[in-house]
Amino acid sequence: MKIIVNPQQRYAKMRAHTATHLLHTQLNTIFPETKQAGSLVEEDYIRFDYQAKEALSNEQIKHIEDEINKLIYL
């Protein structure tokens, strides 16, 4: 059996996987008790399921986006 790997797809999924770790780290700054409850990693999409006592506010979401973008664009 021969396995063929699409490098573009592979690297895109690697980036998305890293994004889930960055997101989890930032969520932990707001909700220290945050537990990951699952995730979906695709080439151009991630879903990160987590458990927390309350929903994120729009300001918190913006803060998380800004902090992750700072890390990415260093």
PDB file of N, H, CA, C and O in Angstrom:
ATOM      1  N   MET A   1       0.836  -1.161   0.000  1.00  0.00           N
ATOM      2  CA  MET A   1       0.000   0.000   0.000  1.00  0.00           C
ATOM      3  C   MET A   1       0.896   1.244   0.000  1.00  0.00           C
ATOM      4  O   MET A   1       1.904   1.299   0.705  1.00  0.00           O
ATOM      5  N   LYS A   2       0.517   2.220  -0.787  1.00  0.00           N
ATOM      6  H   LYS A   2      -0.301   2.176  -1.360  1.00  0.00           H
ATOM      7  CA  LYS A   2       1.271   3.460  -0.884  1.00  0.00           C
ATOM      8  C   LYS A   2       0.395   4.603  -0.350  1.00  0.00           C
ATOM      9  O   LYS A   2      -0.761   4.754  -0.742  1.00  0.00           O
ATOM     10  N   ILE A   3       0.966   5.389   0.540  1.00  0.00           N
ATOM     11  H   ILE A   3       1.906   5.267   0.859  1.00  0.00           H
ATOM     12  CA  ILE A   3       0.243   6.514   1.109  1.00  0.00           C
ATOM     13  C   ILE A   3       0.745   7.798   0.448  1.00  0.00           C
ATOM     14  O   ILE A   3       1.949   8.033   0.350  1.00  0.00           O
ATOM     15  N   ILE A   4      -0.184   8.607   0.007  1.00  0.00           N
ATOM     16  H   ILE A   4      -1.162   8.416   0.086  1.00  0.00           H
ATOM     17  CA  ILE A   4       0.164   9.871  -0.619  1.00  0.00           C
ATOM     18  C   ILE A   4      -0.336  11.000   0.286  1.00  0.00           C
ATOM     19  O   ILE A   4      -1.518  11.059   0.627  1.00  0.00           O
ATOM     20  N   VAL A   5       0.570  11.881   0.664  1.00  0.00           N
ATOM     21  H   VAL A   5       1.529  11.832   0.387  1.00  0.00           H
ATOM     22  CA  VAL A   5       0.234  13.001   1.541  1.00  0.00           C
ATOM     23  C   VAL A   5       0.239  14.282   0.722  1.00  0.00           C
ATOM     24  O   VAL A   5       1.189  14.566  -0.008  1.00  0.00           O
ATOM     25  N   ASN A   6      -0.824  15.042   0.851  1.00  0.00           N
ATOM     26  H   ASN A   6      -1.596  14.811   1.444  1.00  0.00           H
ATOM     27  CA  ASN A   6      -0.917  16.343   0.203  1.00  0.00           C
ATOM     28  C   ASN A   6      -0.243  17.357   1.138  1.00  0.00           C
ATOM     29  O   ASN A   6      -0.788  17.663   2.198  1.00  0.00           O
ATOM     30  N   PRO A   7       0.923  17.880   0.768  1.00  0.00           N
ATOM     31  CA  PRO A   7       1.653  18.773   1.679  1.00  0.00           C
ATOM     32  C   PRO A   7       0.876  20.035   2.052  1.00  0.00           C
ATOM     33  O   PRO A   7       0.933  20.471   3.202  1.00  0.00           O
ATOM     34  N   GLN A   8       0.161  20.622   1.114  1.00  0.00           N
ATOM     35  H   GLN A   8       0.114  20.268   0.180  1.00  0.00           H
ATOM     36  CA  GLN A   8      -0.614  21.833   1.428  1.00  0.00           C
ATOM     37  C   GLN A   8      -1.678  21.539   2.478  1.00  0.00           C
ATOM     38  O   GLN A   8      -1.850  22.294   3.435  1.00  0.00           O
ATOM     39  N   GLN A   9      -2.385  20.438   2.286  1.00  0.00           N
ATOM     40  H   GLN A   9      -2.245  19.825   1.508  1.00  0.00           H
ATOM     41  CA  GLN A   9      -3.427  20.053   3.238  1.00  0.00           C
ATOM     42  C   GLN A   9      -2.806  19.728   4.600  1.00  0.00           C
ATOM     43  O   GLN A   9      -3.336  20.120   5.640  1.00  0.00           O
ATOM     44  N   ARG A  10      -1.702  19.023   4.586  1.00  0.00           N
ATOM     45  H   ARG A  10      -1.272  18.705   3.741  1.00  0.00           H
ATOM     46  CA  ARG A  10      -1.026  18.621   5.819  1.00  0.00           C
ATOM     47  C   ARG A  10      -0.600  19.838   6.639  1.00  0.00           C
ATOM     48  O   ARG A  10      -0.848  19.894   7.844  1.00  0.00           O
ATOM     49  N   TYR A  11       0.038  20.808   5.989  1.00  0.00           N
ATOM     50  H   TYR A  11       0.239  20.763   5.010  1.00  0.00           H
ATOM     51  CA  TYR A  11       0.497  22.002   6.709  1.00  0.00           C
ATOM     52  C   TYR A  11      -0.665  22.878   7.158  1.00  0.00           C
ATOM     53  O   TYR A  11      -0.595  23.504   8.216  1.00  0.00           O
ATOM     54  N   ALA A  12      -1.716  22.926   6.376  1.00  0.00           N
ATOM     55  H   ALA A  12      -1.772  22.417   5.517  1.00  0.00           H
ATOM     56  CA  ALA A  12      -2.900  23.689   6.781  1.00  0.00           C
ATOM     57  C   ALA A  12      -3.509  23.092   8.046  1.00  0.00           C
ATOM     58  O   ALA A  12      -3.898  23.828   8.953  1.00  0.00           O
ATOM     59  N   LYS A  13      -3.595  21.776   8.110  1.00  0.00           N
ATOM     60  H   LYS A  13      -3.279  21.179   7.372  1.00  0.00           H
ATOM     61  CA  LYS A  13      -4.146  21.127   9.311  1.00  0.00           C
ATOM     62  C   LYS A  13      -3.205  21.270  10.500  1.00  0.00           C
ATOM     63  O   LYS A  13      -3.658  21.358  11.641  1.00  0.00           O
ATOM     64  N   MET A  14      -1.900  21.293  10.243  1.00  0.00           N
ATOM     65  H   MET A  14      -1.532  21.221   9.316  1.00  0.00           H
ATOM     66  CA  MET A  14      -0.948  21.512  11.332  1.00  0.00           C
ATOM     67  C   MET A  14      -1.133  22.911  11.928  1.00  0.00           C
ATOM     68  O   MET A  14      -1.103  23.082  13.147  1.00  0.00           O
ATOM     69  N   ARG A  15      -1.325  23.906  11.061  1.00  0.00           N
ATOM     70  H   ARG A  15      -1.350  23.767  10.071  1.00  0.00           H
ATOM     71  CA  ARG A  15      -1.557  25.268  11.543  1.00  0.00           C
ATOM     72  C   ARG A  15      -2.855  25.345  12.344  1.00  0.00           C
ATOM     73  O   ARG A  15      -2.902  25.986  13.394  1.00  0.00           O
ATOM     74  N   ALA A  16      -3.888  24.704  11.856  1.00  0.00           N
ATOM     75  H   ALA A  16      -3.850  24.184  11.003  1.00  0.00           H
ATOM     76  CA  ALA A  16      -5.169  24.712  12.558  1.00  0.00           C
ATOM     77  C   ALA A  16      -5.055  24.009  13.911  1.00  0.00           C
ATOM     78  O   ALA A  16      -5.653  24.448  14.893  1.00  0.00           O
ATOM     79  N   HIS A  17      -4.298  22.933  13.961  1.00  0.00           N
ATOM     80  H   HIS A  17      -3.812  22.576  13.163  1.00  0.00           H
ATOM     81  CA  HIS A  17      -4.089  22.213  15.221  1.00  0.00           C
ATOM     82  C   HIS A  17      -3.368  23.117  16.227  1.00  0.00           C
ATOM     83  O   HIS A  17      -3.733  23.163  17.402  1.00  0.00           O
ATOM     84  N   THR A  18      -2.356  23.827  15.761  1.00  0.00           N
ATOM     85  H   THR A  18      -2.060  23.791  14.806  1.00  0.00           H
ATOM     86  CA  THR A  18      -1.646  24.770  16.628  1.00  0.00           C
ATOM     87  C   THR A  18      -2.594  25.854  17.122  1.00  0.00           C
ATOM     88  O   THR A  18      -2.508  26.285  18.272  1.00  0.00           O
ATOM     89  N   ALA A  19      -3.494  26.292  16.255  1.00  0.00           N
ATOM     90  H   ALA A  19      -3.564  25.942  15.320  1.00  0.00           H
ATOM     91  CA  ALA A  19      -4.467  27.326  16.640  1.00  0.00           C
ATOM     92  C   ALA A  19      -5.336  26.857  17.805  1.00  0.00           C
ATOM     93  O   ALA A  19      -5.691  27.663  18.665  1.00  0.00           O
ATOM     94  N   THR A  20      -5.684  25.581  17.848  1.00  0.00           N
ATOM     95  H   THR A  20      -5.396  24.927  17.149  1.00  0.00           H
ATOM     96  CA  THR A  20      -6.496  25.089  18.971  1.00  0.00           C
ATOM     97  C   THR A  20      -5.723  25.205  20.281  1.00  0.00           C
ATOM     98  O   THR A  20      -6.307  25.507  21.322  1.00  0.00           O
ATOM     99  N   HIS A  21      -4.409  24.965  20.235  1.00  0.00           N
ATOM    100  H   HIS A  21      -3.935  24.720  19.390  1.00  0.00           H
ATOM    101  CA  HIS A  21      -3.594  25.102  21.449  1.00  0.00           C
ATOM    102  C   HIS A  21      -3.507  26.567  21.881  1.00  0.00           C
ATOM    103  O   HIS A  21      -3.600  26.873  23.070  1.00  0.00           O
ATOM    104  N   LEU A  22      -3.331  27.465  20.918  1.00  0.00           N
ATOM    105  H   LEU A  22      -3.255  27.217  19.952  1.00  0.00           H
ATOM    106  CA  LEU A  22      -3.291  28.895  21.240  1.00  0.00           C
ATOM    107  C   LEU A  22      -4.617  29.354  21.832  1.00  0.00           C
ATOM    108  O   LEU A  22      -4.641  30.118  22.796  1.00  0.00           O
ATOM    109  N   LEU A  23      -5.704  28.891  21.261  1.00  0.00           N
ATOM    110  H   LEU A  23      -5.684  28.270  20.478  1.00  0.00           H
ATOM    111  CA  LEU A  23      -7.025  29.248  21.762  1.00  0.00           C
ATOM    112  C   LEU A  23      -7.233  28.734  23.182  1.00  0.00           C
ATOM    113  O   LEU A  23      -7.733  29.460  24.041  1.00  0.00           O
ATOM    114  N   HIS A  24      -6.855  27.500  23.425  1.00  0.00           N
ATOM    115  H   HIS A  24      -6.449  26.910  22.727  1.00  0.00           H
ATOM    116  CA  HIS A  24      -7.015  26.923  24.758  1.00  0.00           C
ATOM    117  C   HIS A  24      -6.201  27.709  25.787  1.00  0.00           C
ATOM    118  O   HIS A  24      -6.674  27.961  26.895  1.00  0.00           O
ATOM    119  N   THR A  25      -4.990  28.090  25.424  1.00  0.00           N
ATOM    120  H   THR A  25      -4.606  27.885  24.523  1.00  0.00           H
ATOM    121  CA  THR A  25      -4.144  28.872  26.326  1.00  0.00           C
ATOM    122  C   THR A  25      -4.795  30.204  26.665  1.00  0.00           C
ATOM    123  O   THR A  25      -4.803  30.614  27.825  1.00  0.00           O
ATOM    124  N   GLN A  26      -5.337  30.876  25.667  1.00  0.00           N
ATOM    125  H   GLN A  26      -5.330  30.543  24.724  1.00  0.00           H
ATOM    126  CA  GLN A  26      -5.985  32.164  25.913  1.00  0.00           C
ATOM    127  C   GLN A  26      -7.268  32.004  26.729  1.00  0.00           C
ATOM    128  O   GLN A  26      -7.556  32.828  27.597  1.00  0.00           O
ATOM    129  N   LEU A  27      -8.035  30.957  26.460  1.00  0.00           N
ATOM    130  H   LEU A  27      -7.801  30.287  25.755  1.00  0.00           H
ATOM    131  CA  LEU A  27      -9.241  30.712  27.266  1.00  0.00           C
ATOM    132  C   LEU A  27      -8.888  30.495  28.734  1.00  0.00           C
ATOM    133  O   LEU A  27      -9.620  30.914  29.630  1.00  0.00           O
ATOM    134  N   ASN A  28      -7.755  29.835  28.965  1.00  0.00           N
ATOM    135  H   ASN A  28      -7.160  29.494  28.237  1.00  0.00           H
ATOM    136  CA  ASN A  28      -7.322  29.585  30.343  1.00  0.00           C
ATOM    137  C   ASN A  28      -6.991  30.868  31.086  1.00  0.00           C
ATOM    138  O   ASN A  28      -7.045  30.882  32.316  1.00  0.00           O
ATOM    139  N   THR A  29      -6.649  31.950  30.386  1.00  0.00           N
ATOM    140  H   THR A  29      -6.605  31.938  29.387  1.00  0.00           H
ATOM    141  CA  THR A  29      -6.379  33.214  31.070  1.00  0.00           C
ATOM    142  C   THR A  29      -7.674  33.842  31.579  1.00  0.00           C
ATOM    143  O   THR A  29      -7.658  34.598  32.551  1.00  0.00           O
ATOM    144  N   ILE A  30      -8.788  33.535  30.931  1.00  0.00           N
ATOM    145  H   ILE A  30      -8.801  32.921  30.141  1.00  0.00           H
ATOM    146  CA  ILE A  30     -10.093  34.071  31.329  1.00  0.00           C
ATOM    147  C   ILE A  30     -10.806  33.107  32.266  1.00  0.00           C
ATOM    148  O   ILE A  30     -11.361  33.510  33.288  1.00  0.00           O
ATOM    149  N   PHE A  31     -10.784  31.840  31.906  1.00  0.00           N
ATOM    150  H   PHE A  31     -10.333  31.513  31.076  1.00  0.00           H
ATOM    151  CA  PHE A  31     -11.417  30.781  32.704  1.00  0.00           C
ATOM    152  C   PHE A  31     -10.347  29.771  33.104  1.00  0.00           C
ATOM    153  O   PHE A  31     -10.122  28.804  32.376  1.00  0.00           O
ATOM    154  N   PRO A  32      -9.679  29.970  34.244  1.00  0.00           N
ATOM    155  CA  PRO A  32      -8.596  29.051  34.628  1.00  0.00           C
ATOM    156  C   PRO A  32      -9.030  27.583  34.731  1.00  0.00           C
ATOM    157  O   PRO A  32      -8.206  26.677  34.608  1.00  0.00           O
ATOM    158  N   GLU A  33     -10.304  27.364  34.953  1.00  0.00           N
ATOM    159  H   GLU A  33     -10.973  28.101  35.053  1.00  0.00           H
ATOM    160  CA  GLU A  33     -10.801  25.988  35.088  1.00  0.00           C
ATOM    161  C   GLU A  33     -11.243  25.378  33.759  1.00  0.00           C
ATOM    162  O   GLU A  33     -11.808  24.284  33.739  1.00  0.00           O
ATOM    163  N   THR A  34     -10.993  26.071  32.656  1.00  0.00           N
ATOM    164  H   THR A  34     -10.535  26.959  32.672  1.00  0.00           H
ATOM    165  CA  THR A  34     -11.442  25.606  31.335  1.00  0.00           C
ATOM    166  C   THR A  34     -10.923  24.219  31.028  1.00  0.00           C
ATOM    167  O   THR A  34      -9.738  23.929  31.194  1.00  0.00           O
ATOM    168  N   LYS A  35     -11.824  23.370  30.578  1.00  0.00           N
ATOM    169  H   LYS A  35     -12.787  23.605  30.443  1.00  0.00           H
ATOM    170  CA  LYS A  35     -11.469  22.018  30.152  1.00  0.00           C
ATOM    171  C   LYS A  35     -11.886  21.853  28.695  1.00  0.00           C
ATOM    172  O   LYS A  35     -13.000  22.206  28.309  1.00  0.00           O
ATOM    173  N   GLN A  36     -10.982  21.318  27.904  1.00  0.00           N
ATOM    174  H   GLN A  36     -10.077  21.031  28.218  1.00  0.00           H
ATOM    175  CA  GLN A  36     -11.321  21.042  26.514  1.00  0.00           C
ATOM    176  C   GLN A  36     -12.290  19.875  26.470  1.00  0.00           C
ATOM    177  O   GLN A  36     -12.105  18.870  27.156  1.00  0.00           O
ATOM    178  N   ALA A  37     -13.332  20.022  25.651  1.00  0.00           N
ATOM    179  H   ALA A  37     -13.483  20.838  25.094  1.00  0.00           H
ATOM    180  CA  ALA A  37     -14.349  18.975  25.548  1.00  0.00           C
ATOM    181  C   ALA A  37     -14.395  18.389  24.137  1.00  0.00           C
ATOM    182  O   ALA A  37     -15.309  17.634  23.804  1.00  0.00           O
ATOM    183  N   GLY A  38     -13.417  18.735  23.320  1.00  0.00           N
ATOM    184  H   GLY A  38     -12.675  19.348  23.591  1.00  0.00           H
ATOM    185  CA  GLY A  38     -13.359  18.215  21.959  1.00  0.00           C
ATOM    186  C   GLY A  38     -12.916  19.303  21.003  1.00  0.00           C
ATOM    187  O   GLY A  38     -12.865  20.480  21.360  1.00  0.00           O
ATOM    188  N   SER A  39     -12.600  18.900  19.800  1.00  0.00           N
ATOM    189  H   SER A  39     -12.642  17.944  19.511  1.00  0.00           H
ATOM    190  CA  SER A  39     -12.242  19.878  18.769  1.00  0.00           C
ATOM    191  C   SER A  39     -12.374  19.234  17.401  1.00  0.00           C
ATOM    192  O   SER A  39     -12.393  18.011  17.262  1.00  0.00           O
ATOM    193  N   LEU A  40     -12.464  20.082  16.407  1.00  0.00           N
ATOM    194  H   LEU A  40     -12.449  21.076  16.519  1.00  0.00           H
ATOM    195  CA  LEU A  40     -12.475  19.651  15.011  1.00  0.00           C
ATOM    196  C   LEU A  40     -11.426  20.499  14.304  1.00  0.00           C
ATOM    197  O   LEU A  40     -11.453  21.726  14.391  1.00  0.00           O
ATOM    198  N   VAL A  41     -10.515  19.854  13.614  1.00  0.00           N
ATOM    199  H   VAL A  41     -10.494  18.857  13.543  1.00  0.00           H
ATOM    200  CA  VAL A  41      -9.438  20.553  12.927  1.00  0.00           C
ATOM    201  C   VAL A  41      -9.516  20.218  11.447  1.00  0.00           C
ATOM    202  O   VAL A  41      -9.354  19.067  11.041  1.00  0.00           O
ATOM    203  N   GLU A  42      -9.768  21.244  10.656  1.00  0.00           N
ATOM    204  H   GLU A  42      -9.900  22.179  10.986  1.00  0.00           H
ATOM    205  CA  GLU A  42      -9.772  21.113   9.198  1.00  0.00           C
ATOM    206  C   GLU A  42      -8.758  22.088   8.618  1.00  0.00           C
ATOM    207  O   GLU A  42      -8.125  22.843   9.356  1.00  0.00           O
ATOM    208  N   GLU A  43      -8.605  22.075   7.311  1.00  0.00           N
ATOM    209  H   GLU A  43      -9.119  21.462   6.711  1.00  0.00           H
ATOM    210  CA  GLU A  43      -7.615  22.950   6.678  1.00  0.00           C
ATOM    211  C   GLU A  43      -7.920  24.428   6.890  1.00  0.00           C
ATOM    212  O   GLU A  43      -7.002  25.225   7.086  1.00  0.00           O
ATOM    213  N   ASP A  44      -9.184  24.801   6.854  1.00  0.00           N
ATOM    214  H   ASP A  44      -9.930  24.153   6.695  1.00  0.00           H
ATOM    215  CA  ASP A  44      -9.554  26.209   6.925  1.00  0.00           C
ATOM    216  C   ASP A  44     -10.609  26.482   8.004  1.00  0.00           C
ATOM    217  O   ASP A  44     -11.327  27.481   7.948  1.00  0.00           O
ATOM    218  N   TYR A  45     -10.689  25.583   8.981  1.00  0.00           N
ATOM    219  H   TYR A  45     -10.106  24.772   9.027  1.00  0.00           H
ATOM    220  CA  TYR A  45     -11.742  25.702   9.990  1.00  0.00           C
ATOM    221  C   TYR A  45     -11.329  24.943  11.237  1.00  0.00           C
ATOM    222  O   TYR A  45     -10.809  23.830  11.156  1.00  0.00           O
ATOM    223  N   ILE A  46     -11.565  25.556  12.397  1.00  0.00           N
ATOM    224  H   ILE A  46     -11.988  26.460  12.462  1.00  0.00           H
ATOM    225  CA  ILE A  46     -11.426  24.813  13.651  1.00  0.00           C
ATOM    226  C   ILE A  46     -12.683  25.034  14.487  1.00  0.00           C
ATOM    227  O   ILE A  46     -13.338  26.074  14.406  1.00  0.00           O
ATOM    228  N   ARG A  47     -12.988  24.046  15.270  1.00  0.00           N
ATOM    229  H   ARG A  47     -12.456  23.202  15.335  1.00  0.00           H
ATOM    230  CA  ARG A  47     -14.029  24.169  16.287  1.00  0.00           C
ATOM    231  C   ARG A  47     -13.384  23.695  17.579  1.00  0.00           C
ATOM    232  O   ARG A  47     -12.767  22.631  17.615  1.00  0.00           O
ATOM    233  N   PHE A  48     -13.524  24.473  18.627  1.00  0.00           N
ATOM    234  H   PHE A  48     -14.026  25.337  18.598  1.00  0.00           H
ATOM    235  CA  PHE A  48     -12.933  24.138  19.915  1.00  0.00           C
ATOM    236  C   PHE A  48     -14.047  24.095  20.942  1.00  0.00           C
ATOM    237  O   PHE A  48     -14.619  25.130  21.285  1.00  0.00           O
ATOM    238  N   ASP A  49     -14.352  22.932  21.425  1.00  0.00           N
ATOM    239  H   ASP A  49     -13.887  22.092  21.147  1.00  0.00           H
ATOM    240  CA  ASP A  49     -15.398  22.757  22.432  1.00  0.00           C
ATOM    241  C   ASP A  49     -14.757  22.819  23.818  1.00  0.00           C
ATOM    242  O   ASP A  49     -13.727  22.192  24.068  1.00  0.00           O
ATOM    243  N   TYR A  50     -15.371  23.572  24.696  1.00  0.00           N
ATOM    244  H   TYR A  50     -16.207  24.082  24.493  1.00  0.00           H
ATOM    245  CA  TYR A  50     -14.839  23.689  26.047  1.00  0.00           C
ATOM    246  C   TYR A  50     -15.977  23.867  27.045  1.00  0.00           C
ATOM    247  O   TYR A  50     -17.105  24.203  26.685  1.00  0.00           O
ATOM    248  N   GLN A  51     -15.644  23.634  28.300  1.00  0.00           N
ATOM    249  H   GLN A  51     -14.728  23.361  28.592  1.00  0.00           H
ATOM    250  CA  GLN A  51     -16.610  23.802  29.382  1.00  0.00           C
ATOM    251  C   GLN A  51     -16.183  25.002  30.220  1.00  0.00           C
ATOM    252  O   GLN A  51     -15.022  25.113  30.615  1.00  0.00           O
ATOM    253  N   ALA A  52     -17.121  25.890  30.485  1.00  0.00           N
ATOM    254  H   ALA A  52     -18.064  25.800  30.165  1.00  0.00           H
ATOM    255  CA  ALA A  52     -16.853  27.051  31.346  1.00  0.00           C
ATOM    256  C   ALA A  52     -18.157  27.409  32.059  1.00  0.00           C
ATOM    257  O   ALA A  52     -19.237  26.966  31.668  1.00  0.00           O
ATOM    258  N   LYS A  53     -18.037  28.207  33.093  1.00  0.00           N
ATOM    259  H   LYS A  53     -17.160  28.567  33.411  1.00  0.00           H
ATOM    260  CA  LYS A  53     -19.208  28.563  33.896  1.00  0.00           C
ATOM    261  C   LYS A  53     -20.082  29.624  33.249  1.00  0.00           C
ATOM    262  O   LYS A  53     -21.241  29.787  33.631  1.00  0.00           O
ATOM    263  N   GLU A  54     -19.534  30.359  32.260  1.00  0.00           N
ATOM    264  H   GLU A  54     -18.593  30.226  31.950  1.00  0.00           H
ATOM    265  CA  GLU A  54     -20.306  31.415  31.606  1.00  0.00           C
ATOM    266  C   GLU A  54     -19.824  31.586  30.170  1.00  0.00           C
ATOM    267  O   GLU A  54     -18.754  31.106  29.796  1.00  0.00           O
ATOM    268  N   ALA A  55     -20.621  32.266  29.391  1.00  0.00           N
ATOM    269  H   ALA A  55     -21.491  32.656  29.695  1.00  0.00           H
ATOM    270  CA  ALA A  55     -20.259  32.528  27.995  1.00  0.00           C
ATOM    271  C   ALA A  55     -19.259  33.668  27.918  1.00  0.00           C
ATOM    272  O   ALA A  55     -19.202  34.519  28.806  1.00  0.00           O
ATOM    273  N   LEU A  56     -18.479  33.679  26.859  1.00  0.00           N
ATOM    274  H   LEU A  56     -18.526  32.988  26.138  1.00  0.00           H
ATOM    275  CA  LEU A  56     -17.549  34.778  26.616  1.00  0.00           C
ATOM    276  C   LEU A  56     -18.309  36.015  26.157  1.00  0.00           C
ATOM    277  O   LEU A  56     -19.273  35.917  25.397  1.00  0.00           O
ATOM    278  N   SER A  57     -17.872  37.167  26.620  1.00  0.00           N
ATOM    279  H   SER A  57     -17.089  37.247  27.237  1.00  0.00           H
ATOM    280  CA  SER A  57     -18.441  38.422  26.132  1.00  0.00           C
ATOM    281  C   SER A  57     -17.784  38.777  24.800  1.00  0.00           C
ATOM    282  O   SER A  57     -16.750  38.212  24.441  1.00  0.00           O
ATOM    283  N   ASN A  58     -18.379  39.701  24.079  1.00  0.00           N
ATOM    284  H   ASN A  58     -19.219  40.159  24.370  1.00  0.00           H
ATOM    285  CA  ASN A  58     -17.771  40.150  22.820  1.00  0.00           C
ATOM    286  C   ASN A  58     -16.390  40.751  23.070  1.00  0.00           C
ATOM    287  O   ASN A  58     -15.484  40.563  22.258  1.00  0.00           O
ATOM    288  N   GLU A  59     -16.216  41.460  24.165  1.00  0.00           N
ATOM    289  H   GLU A  59     -16.952  41.612  24.824  1.00  0.00           H
ATOM    290  CA  GLU A  59     -14.923  42.044  24.505  1.00  0.00           C
ATOM    291  C   GLU A  59     -13.879  40.965  24.780  1.00  0.00           C
ATOM    292  O   GLU A  59     -12.724  41.095  24.373  1.00  0.00           O
ATOM    293  N   GLN A  60     -14.280  39.912  25.464  1.00  0.00           N
ATOM    294  H   GLN A  60     -15.218  39.807  25.794  1.00  0.00           H
ATOM    295  CA  GLN A  60     -13.354  38.810  25.739  1.00  0.00           C
ATOM    296  C   GLN A  60     -12.951  38.105  24.445  1.00  0.00           C
ATOM    297  O   GLN A  60     -11.787  37.745  24.267  1.00  0.00           O
ATOM    298  N   ILE A  61     -13.901  37.910  23.557  1.00  0.00           N
ATOM    299  H   ILE A  61     -14.847  38.202  23.702  1.00  0.00           H
ATOM    300  CA  ILE A  61     -13.602  37.277  22.273  1.00  0.00           C
ATOM    301  C   ILE A  61     -12.599  38.132  21.504  1.00  0.00           C
ATOM    302  O   ILE A  61     -11.629  37.607  20.957  1.00  0.00           O
ATOM    303  N   LYS A  62     -12.822  39.428  21.458  1.00  0.00           N
ATOM    304  H   LYS A  62     -13.610  39.855  21.902  1.00  0.00           H
ATOM    305  CA  LYS A  62     -11.905  40.345  20.768  1.00  0.00           C
ATOM    306  C   LYS A  62     -10.523  40.291  21.394  1.00  0.00           C
ATOM    307  O   LYS A  62      -9.520  40.282  20.682  1.00  0.00           O
ATOM    308  N   HIS A  63     -10.460  40.255  22.718  1.00  0.00           N
ATOM    309  H   HIS A  63     -11.276  40.262  23.297  1.00  0.00           H
ATOM    310  CA  HIS A  63      -9.179  40.180  23.420  1.00  0.00           C
ATOM    311  C   HIS A  63      -8.434  38.892  23.045  1.00  0.00           C
ATOM    312  O   HIS A  63      -7.236  38.925  22.764  1.00  0.00           O
ATOM    313  N   ILE A  64      -9.134  37.783  23.041  1.00  0.00           N
ATOM    314  H   ILE A  64     -10.107  37.756  23.269  1.00  0.00           H
ATOM    315  CA  ILE A  64      -8.527  36.504  22.675  1.00  0.00           C
ATOM    316  C   ILE A  64      -8.002  36.564  21.243  1.00  0.00           C
ATOM    317  O   ILE A  64      -6.874  36.148  20.978  1.00  0.00           O
ATOM    318  N   GLU A  65      -8.804  37.075  20.327  1.00  0.00           N
ATOM    319  H   GLU A  65      -9.721  37.413  20.542  1.00  0.00           H
ATOM    320  CA  GLU A  65      -8.369  37.201  18.927  1.00  0.00           C
ATOM    321  C   GLU A  65      -7.112  38.054  18.822  1.00  0.00           C
ATOM    322  O   GLU A  65      -6.168  37.692  18.120  1.00  0.00           O
ATOM    323  N   ASP A  66      -7.101  39.186  19.519  1.00  0.00           N
ATOM    324  H   ASP A  66      -7.869  39.481  20.089  1.00  0.00           H
ATOM    325  CA  ASP A  66      -5.949  40.087  19.473  1.00  0.00           C
ATOM    326  C   ASP A  66      -4.693  39.420  20.017  1.00  0.00           C
ATOM    327  O   ASP A  66      -3.620  39.538  19.425  1.00  0.00           O
ATOM    328  N   GLU A  67      -4.822  38.716  21.146  1.00  0.00           N
ATOM    329  H   GLU A  67      -5.693  38.620  21.626  1.00  0.00           H
ATOM    330  CA  GLU A  67      -3.662  38.064  21.748  1.00  0.00           C
ATOM    331  C   GLU A  67      -3.111  36.948  20.866  1.00  0.00           C
ATOM    332  O   GLU A  67      -1.895  36.813  20.730  1.00  0.00           O
ATOM    333  N   ILE A  68      -3.976  36.162  20.277  1.00  0.00           N
ATOM    334  H   ILE A  68      -4.964  36.271  20.388  1.00  0.00           H
ATOM    335  CA  ILE A  68      -3.525  35.082  19.392  1.00  0.00           C
ATOM    336  C   ILE A  68      -2.862  35.671  18.152  1.00  0.00           C
ATOM    337  O   ILE A  68      -1.831  35.169  17.705  1.00  0.00           O
ATOM    338  N   ASN A  69      -3.441  36.724  17.598  1.00  0.00           N
ATOM    339  H   ASN A  69      -4.278  37.131  17.961  1.00  0.00           H
ATOM    340  CA  ASN A  69      -2.837  37.364  16.428  1.00  0.00           C
ATOM    341  C   ASN A  69      -1.463  37.947  16.746  1.00  0.00           C
ATOM    342  O   ASN A  69      -0.573  37.914  15.896  1.00  0.00           O
ATOM    343  N   LYS A  70      -1.271  38.480  17.957  1.00  0.00           N
ATOM    344  H   LYS A  70      -1.994  38.506  18.648  1.00  0.00           H
ATOM    345  CA  LYS A  70       0.038  38.966  18.357  1.00  0.00           C
ATOM    346  C   LYS A  70       1.060  37.824  18.331  1.00  0.00           C
ATOM    347  O   LYS A  70       2.182  37.993  17.853  1.00  0.00           O
ATOM    348  N   LEU A  71       0.660  36.671  18.845  1.00  0.00           N
ATOM    349  H   LEU A  71      -0.251  36.534  19.233  1.00  0.00           H
ATOM    350  CA  LEU A  71       1.571  35.517  18.855  1.00  0.00           C
ATOM    351  C   LEU A  71       1.898  35.047  17.439  1.00  0.00           C
ATOM    352  O   LEU A  71       3.041  34.697  17.147  1.00  0.00           O
ATOM    353  N   ILE A  72       0.910  35.039  16.576  1.00  0.00           N
ATOM    354  H   ILE A  72      -0.019  35.323  16.813  1.00  0.00           H
ATOM    355  CA  ILE A  72       1.108  34.548  15.207  1.00  0.00           C
ATOM    356  C   ILE A  72       1.992  35.487  14.408  1.00  0.00           C
ATOM    357  O   ILE A  72       2.843  35.038  13.640  1.00  0.00           O
ATOM    358  N   TYR A  73       1.800  36.777  14.580  1.00  0.00           N
ATOM    359  H   TYR A  73       1.108  37.142  15.203  1.00  0.00           H
ATOM    360  CA  TYR A  73       2.475  37.760  13.736  1.00  0.00           C
ATOM    361  C   TYR A  73       3.731  38.345  14.371  1.00  0.00           C
ATOM    362  O   TYR A  73       4.165  39.426  13.973  1.00  0.00           O
ATOM    363  N   LEU A  74       4.329  37.659  15.353  1.00  0.00           N
ATOM    364  H   LEU A  74       3.976  36.781  15.677  1.00  0.00           H
ATOM    365  CA  LEU A  74       5.573  38.133  15.967  1.00  0.00           C
ATOM    366  C   LEU A  74       6.681  38.232  14.949  1.00  0.00           C
ATOM    367  O   LEU A  74       7.801  38.615  15.290  1.00  0.00           O
TER     368      LEU A  74
END
